[in-house]
Amino acid sequence: MRKLLLAFAATTLLSGCATDAVPVKEAITAPNERVFNYQDSSKGDSSLTIIRDSGVVGGGCYITVFLNGARVAKLDTKEKATFHINSGEWIVGAGHEGRGLCSGGKERQERDFIIKPGEEKNLRVFTDNNGNVDIKPTTIQ
C-alpha cells in the first residue's frame, strides 16, 4: 500500500500543471559548463535559441537538448542557450535527464526545423500535463 501511495504521489507531481512560456529577454543564459557545442558565432550563418519554460512540472530536473542527435546543452527552468549553426534542416531533441522522477516520460522528443540563412530562430522547450517534454517555435520576446 505504501508503494502504491508513493507511486501515486510521484505521478501527481509530474502531471500537475503545464509549464509557462518564458520570453527570450527574460530567460537566463545557461552557464557555460552546461552548454557543450555550437558556441562559435563565426562558424554558423544562423542562430537557434532554445528557451526552457518555467513551472513546477519537471522543475527539479534538467532538460537535455540535442541537435541532430548530439547532446548540446542541459537547461534548468527559465534558462536559454543560443547555438550558432549553419542554415538547413535540423533535428532538435529534448528530454528529461537524471534518475528517479527525472527519468519519467518519453526518453526524448524530436522535431525537425528548417533554419534559413541569417535567421535567428527561437524554440520553446516545455513539459506537458503528462510530464512529457516537447519543442515548439516561439515568438514570445
LINGIVEN-V862281 format. One record per residue. N is the residue number from 0. RES is the residue in one letter. OMEGA is omega in whole degrees, 0 to 359 (* if undefined). NEAR is the number of other ideal C-beta (glycine too) atoms within 8 Angstrom. Layout:
((N	RES	OMEGA	NEAR) (N	RES	OMEGA	NEAR))
This chain:
((0	M	181	4) (1	R	179	5) (2	K	179	6) (3	L	178	7) (4	L	178	8) (5	L	178	8) (6	A	178	8) (7	F	180	8) (8	A	179	8) (9	A	179	10) (10	T	179	8) (11	T	179	8) (12	L	181	9) (13	L	186	13) (14	S	180	9) (15	G	182	8) (16	C	175	7) (17	A	181	9) (18	T	182	13) (19	D	179	7) (20	A	177	10) (21	V	177	14) (22	P	182	8) (23	V	184	12) (24	K	181	5) (25	E	181	6) (26	A	179	12) (27	I	178	6) (28	T	179	8) (29	A	179	12) (30	P	182	6) (31	N	183	4) (32	E	177	4) (33	R	175	11) (34	V	196	11) (35	F	187	6) (36	N	176	8) (37	Y	182	10) (38	Q	180	7) (39	D	184	7) (40	S	180	7) (41	S	184	4) (42	K	179	6) (43	G	179	11) (44	D	180	6) (45	S	176	15) (46	S	180	12) (47	L	178	15) (48	T	180	13) (49	I	183	18) (50	I	176	15) (51	R	178	15) (52	D	169	14) (53	S	176	8) (54	G	184	13) (55	V	185	7) (56	V	181	14) (57	G	186	14) (58	G	179	8) (59	G	184	5) (60	C	171	10) (61	Y	168	11) (62	I	178	15) (63	T	180	13) (64	V	181	15) (65	F	171	14) (66	L	184	15) (67	N	176	6) (68	G	181	6) (69	A	178	7) (70	R	185	7) (71	V	180	12) (72	A	169	13) (73	K	183	10) (74	L	171	16) (75	D	179	8) (76	T	179	10) (77	K	180	10) (78	E	177	12) (79	K	173	14) (80	A	178	14) (81	T	181	9) (82	F	178	15) (83	H	188	12) (84	I	174	12) (85	N	179	7) (86	S	180	10) (87	G	181	6) (88	E	179	7) (89	W	173	12) (90	I	180	11) (91	V	180	15) (92	G	177	13) (93	A	177	14) (94	G	178	12) (95	H	177	13) (96	E	177	9) (97	G	181	9) (98	R	178	4) (99	G	181	5) (100	L	181	10) (101	C	180	12) (102	S	181	7) (103	G	179	8) (104	G	180	11) (105	K	180	7) (106	E	179	3) (107	R	174	10) (108	Q	179	11) (109	E	177	9) (110	R	177	10) (111	D	181	8) (112	F	173	11) (113	I	179	7) (114	I	182	13) (115	K	178	7) (116	P	179	6) (117	G	183	7) (118	E	172	9) (119	E	186	7) (120	K	177	11) (121	N	177	13) (122	L	180	14) (123	R	174	15) (124	V	185	14) (125	F	177	13) (126	T	182	14) (127	D	182	10) (128	N	180	8) (129	N	180	7) (130	G	180	11) (131	N	180	9) (132	V	176	16) (133	D	184	11) (134	I	177	13) (135	K	175	8) (136	P	176	8) (137	T	174	10) (138	T	180	5) (139	I	183	9) (140	Q	*	5))
